[in-house]
Amino acid sequence: MKFAIAAIATALCLSQAGHAAAEPGLGGKVYDPYVRNGVTEVEIRGARLTGGSQGGDTTTVVELEKGLNDRVSLALVGEFEKHPREDAKLDSVGLEGVVYLGQIPNLGVDTGLYLEYEQRLHNESGVGEAKLLFAKTIERFQGLLNLIAERQFTNRPGEKATEFGYAASATWEVATGLRAGAEAFGDLGTNHRLGGRNPHYIGPTARWETRPDWLGGGELELQAGYLFAAGEARDYTNGQLRLNLEFERRF
């Protein structure tokens, strides 16, 4: 419980530090709280808005992560953006860490804390982000929930609010190495105004894991899904197509 209290305190401190958030889920993922000691992961994930006035907007994230021990992992992150009729560009670089905090007694819910500093590269400020990570596994079912606080470190008018959001998934193991279910991403408002009509996305997802001999003991993971726009997001897009590719191996 001490770890959970520390996680909540960190998120609240970030929320008081005085960025307009990226489109929910675009380039993001639903994190679990687990750390794989000694495992190196290389991940490429991307999402593209489909239809509407923002159709064609694409974000691609490249992430290199290393499990330092049983509780802590660190990762380097680069984010690329591509808008219609514009060239793709490296938009930001960042450093992120995940800390496994432990399990909530009597509930069987594993918890973790995610912290990231992201530096935008085109005359924009840095961004701090904190996430409380929750996971619950019951036989073939796994539910994940991320509660998110994001703050842009800027003095520009209109960019001083802390923005809150969520990412969640519910999946079932339907065959060996194959999970299917649903994901959701969305905004919850700011420290000035919670609730209201915000953008949300929800839809089906599937994840396939394999360990072919030619990977030399490594694991390859492919995830794909389509999320339908809801709330404010319906004003400018129909949804987002998502694709993640991940390779991990213990070196």
SULFENCOR-V270956 format. One record per pair of residues at least 4 apart in sequence whose C-alpha atoms are under 6 Angstrom apart, sorted by sequence separation. I is the first residue (numbers start at 1). J is the second residue. If there is no record, write none. Layout:
i->[I;I]
j->[J;J]
This chain:
i->[51;68;120;137;174;189;190;229;230;50;68;104;120;137;173;174;189;229;49;67;82;103;120;136;173;189;49;66;81;103;119;136;172;188;49;66;81;102;103;118;135;171;172;211;48;65;80;102;118;135;171;210;229;48;65;80;101;117;134;171;210;229;47;64;79;80;101;117;134;151;170;187;209;228;47;64;79;100;116;150;170;187;209;227;46;63;79;99;116;133;150;169;186;208;227;46;63;78;99;115;132;149;169;186;208;226;45;62;78;98;115;131;132;149;168;185;207;226;45;62;77;98;114;131;148;168;185;207;226;44;61;77;97;114;131;148;167;184;206;225;44;61;76;97;113;130;148;167;184;206;224;27;43;60;76;96;113;130;147;166;183;205;224;27;43;60;75;96;113;129;146;166;183;205;223;26;42;59;75;95;112;129;146;165;182;204;223;42;59;74;95;111;128;145;165;182;204;222;41;58;74;94;111;128;145;165;181;182;203;222;41;58;73;94;110;127;144;164;181;203;221;40;57;73;93;94;110;127;144;164;180;202;203;221;40;57;72;93;109;127;143;163;164;180;201;202;220;39;72;92;109;126;143;163;179;201;220;39;56;71;92;125;142;162;179;201;219;38;71;91;92;125;142;162;178;201;219;37;38;91;141;178;200;218;36;37;141;177;200;218;27;37;140;177;199;27;37;140;198;199;27;198;199;35;197;35;34;33;33;33;3;33;11;19;30;30;19;18;18;15;25;24;24;54;55;53;54;52;52;51;51;50;50;49;50;49;48;48;47;47;46;46;45;45;44;44;43;43;42;42;41;41;40;40;39;39;38]
j->[55;72;124;141;178;193;194;233;234;55;73;109;125;142;178;179;194;234;55;73;88;109;126;142;179;195;56;73;88;110;126;143;179;195;57;74;89;110;111;126;143;179;180;219;57;74;89;111;127;144;180;219;238;58;75;90;111;127;144;181;220;239;58;75;90;91;112;128;145;162;181;198;220;239;59;76;91;112;128;162;182;199;221;239;59;76;92;112;129;146;163;182;199;221;240;60;77;92;113;129;146;163;183;200;222;240;60;77;93;113;130;146;147;164;183;200;222;241;61;78;93;114;130;147;164;184;201;223;242;61;78;94;114;131;148;165;184;201;223;242;62;79;94;115;131;148;166;185;202;224;242;46;62;79;95;115;132;149;166;185;202;224;243;47;63;80;95;116;133;149;166;186;203;225;243;47;63;80;96;116;133;150;167;186;203;225;244;64;81;96;117;133;150;167;187;204;226;244;64;81;97;117;134;151;168;188;204;205;226;245;65;82;97;118;134;151;168;188;205;227;245;65;82;98;118;119;135;152;169;189;205;227;228;246;66;83;98;119;135;153;169;189;190;206;227;228;246;66;99;119;136;153;170;190;206;228;247;67;84;99;120;153;170;190;207;229;247;67;100;120;121;154;171;191;207;230;248;67;68;121;171;208;230;248;67;68;172;208;231;249;59;69;172;209;231;60;70;173;231;232;61;232;233;70;232;71;100;100;111;112;101;133;130;152;167;168;159;160;161;162;185;185;186;236;237;236;237;236;237;237;238;238;239;239;240;240;240;241;241;242;242;243;243;244;244;245;245;246;246;247;247;248;248;249;249;250;250]
